[in-house]
Amino acid sequence: MDKVIIRNLRARGIIGVNAWEREKPQEILINIVLFTDNRAAEASDDIADCVNYRTVAKKVLAHAESAARYTVEALAGDLARLCLEEPGVARVQVRVEKPGAVRFADAVGVEIERARA
């Protein structure tokens, strides 16, 4: 299976369980791997045969910045479902991290993998 990768997509949104985390947007770091079959796109060299990573990134950003989720787990699940709605995406890995959330760590977060049912 081939992969389309979106690396270190930065969103600013409300995420967290503490009252102070719900007051103003904070940085959310998102990494996505979309599993697909690129053979048709390879042969045709036509964007219509590709998983459009720009479209996926826009949808992911819009959701991450408006969802106001309490947990990174819930946001990761939301983003995985969005990705699986895209034609040609068979499976997805989503990593959602909160930079600076824990002292002495660059970031904390979760990584999930989901497949089309």
Secondary structure, DSSP 4 states (H G I P E B T S, - for coil): -EEEEEEEEEEEE-B-SSGGGGTS-EEEEEEEEEEE--HHHHHH--GGGS--HHHHHHHHHHHHHH--BS-HHHHHHHHHHHHHTSTT--EEEEEEEEETSSTT-SEEEEEEEEE--
